Amino acid sequence: MEFGYIISGFAVGVLVGITGVGGGSLMTPLLVFLFGFKPAIAVGTDLLYAAITKTGGVFVHHSSHKSVDWRVVLWMSLGSLPSAVATIFLIKHLIKVEKDITGLITFTLGIALILTAIAVLIRSFLTRKKIREIEDNIISSGRFKKMQIPATVFTGIILGLLVTISSVGAGALGTLAILFLYPKMSTLKVVGTDLAHAIPLTAVAGFGHWSLGHVNFELLGTLLIGSLPGIWIGSHLSVKIPEKVLRPLLATLLLIIGLKFVLA
């Protein structure tokens, strides 16, 4: 079975490298449906998996490209990290009063996957629209002006809740939120900033789940063995595979899986 985990990690890594869609939206459903893990274990393990795999990406973005806006990372973290901690305490309370948290996790996971599917479809549209607006000089300095920082903090709160319960959203939804809130930010910086914010969020949420006994470290190790080379290969294949074909297919798959979780 360990070999199966390595192959799954490799396959998810390749898809992440090609599409840029976060591994959580692919890995967590795979662990639940294909390998039969409890949703809580799948979420907790995937959160630490995400924190580790995203760290390398941020190192590249910051050291090589200087493409991280640390102010935006700080503002989003002011919302997301307290939200993640509060959500862990909520889950802990529900366990204490002997409430079954599986339904909460699967329903939230389904909603997060559906939102991710939508984000995958409209991200390219938003990026193209932003380029046109820059060329036409019609983008303002900030979409919400005085409300820019509160809007960013509030976005962090929502992401903290979603990511901690489902492990999904730190990638595709975070990127989409930054694209919308900061239209003048370059696409490269949007990706780097989202990655930098996702690391502390997934780490805090992951360690919170670890404290609840929701992390399988043997599974985590085997997934990493497969996914790290997969991401490297996928990133090189991305220039050869047309994004217009792959993104709609991936969005459709995520939508179907999300609906399955919601209706379960």
C-alpha positions, 0 to 999 in steps of 0.5 A, spaced: 500 500 500 505 504 501 507 504 493 500 506 492 501 512 496 507 514 493 504 513 486 498 517 488 503 523 491 507 523 484 500 523 480 498 529 484 505 532 484 505 532 477 498 535 476 500 541 481 506 542 477 502 543 471 496 546 473 498 550 479 492 548 483 493 546 490 494 539 492 489 539 497 483 539 492 486 533 489 490 529 495 484 529 500 479 527 496 484 521 493 485 519 500 478 519 502 475 515 496 481 511 494 484 509 500 479 509 505 482 514 510 477 518 515 476 525 512 479 528 519 486 524 518 486 526 510 485 533 512 490 533 518 495 529 514 494 533 507 495 540 511 502 538 513 503 535 507 501 542 504 506 546 509 512 542 507 511 542 499 509 550 499 515 552 503 520 550 497 516 554 492 516 560 497 524 560 497 524 560 489 519 566 489 522 570 494 530 568 493 530 568 486 524 573 484 523 577 490 515 576 488 512 576 495 508 582 498 509 581 505 505 586 507 499 582 504 501 576 507 501 579 514 494 582 513 491 575 510 495 572 516 492 577 521 485 574 519 487 567 517 491 564 523 486 566 529 481 563 525 485 557 524 486 556 531 479 558 533 476 553 528 481 547 531 478 549 538 471 548 535 473 541 532 476 540 539 469 542 543 465 538 538 469 532 539 469 533 547 461 533 547 461 527 542 459 530 536 461 526 529 465 531 526 465 527 519 459 530 517 462 537 518 468 536 514 465 532 508 460 538 507 465 543 508 470 539 503 465 539 498 463 546 498 471 548 498 472 543 492 466 547 488 469 554 490 475 551 487 472 548 481 469 555 480 476 559 481 480 554 476 475 556 471 475 564 472 482 565 474 485 565 467 479 570 465 481 575 471 488 574 469 487 576 462 482 582 464 487 585 469 492 585 463 487 588 458 486 593 464 493 595 465 494 596 458 488 601 458 490 604 464 484 603 467 486 600 474 486 604 480 491 603 485 486 599 490 480 596 489 477 598 495 481 604 497 480 605 505 477 598 506 483 594 502 486 592 509 480 590 512 477 586 506 484 582 506 484 581 513 476 578 512 478 574 506 484 571 511 478 569 516 474 566 511 480 562 508 482 560 515 476 557 516 475 553 510 482 551 510 482 548 517 476 544 516 477 541 509 485 543 507 482 546 501 482 553 499 489 556 500 491 555 493 486 556 488 481 560 492 487 564 496 490 566 489 483 568 486 482 573 492 489 576 491 487 577 484 481 581 485 483 585 491 490 587 488 489 588 481 495 592 480 499 586 483 503 582 477 501 575 476 508 572 479 507 576 485 500 574 486 502 566 486 508 568 491 504 572 496 499 566 496 504 561 497 507 565 503 501 566 506 499 558 505 505 556 509 503 559 516 496 557 515 497 550 513 502 549 518 498 552 524 492 548 522 496 542 521 499 542 527 492 543 530 489 537 527 496 533 529 494 535 537 487 532 535 490 526 533 488 527 526 495 526 522 498 520 519 506 521 519 507 514 515 502 516 510 505 523 510 512 521 508 510 516 503 506 522 499 512 527 500 517 521 497 512 521 490 510 528 490 516 532 490 519 529 484 512 529 481 511 537 482 518 538 479 516 534 472 509 537 472 512 544 472 517 542 466 511 539 462 506 545 464 509 549 458 508 543 453 500 541 455 495 546 453 492 550 459 485 551 456 484 543 455 487 541 462 483 547 466 476 545 464 477 538 465 480 539 472 475 544 474 469 539 472 473 533 476 473 537 482 466 540 481 463 532 481 467 530 487 465 536 491 458 535 489 459 528 491 461 530 498 456 535 499 450 530 497 453 524 501 
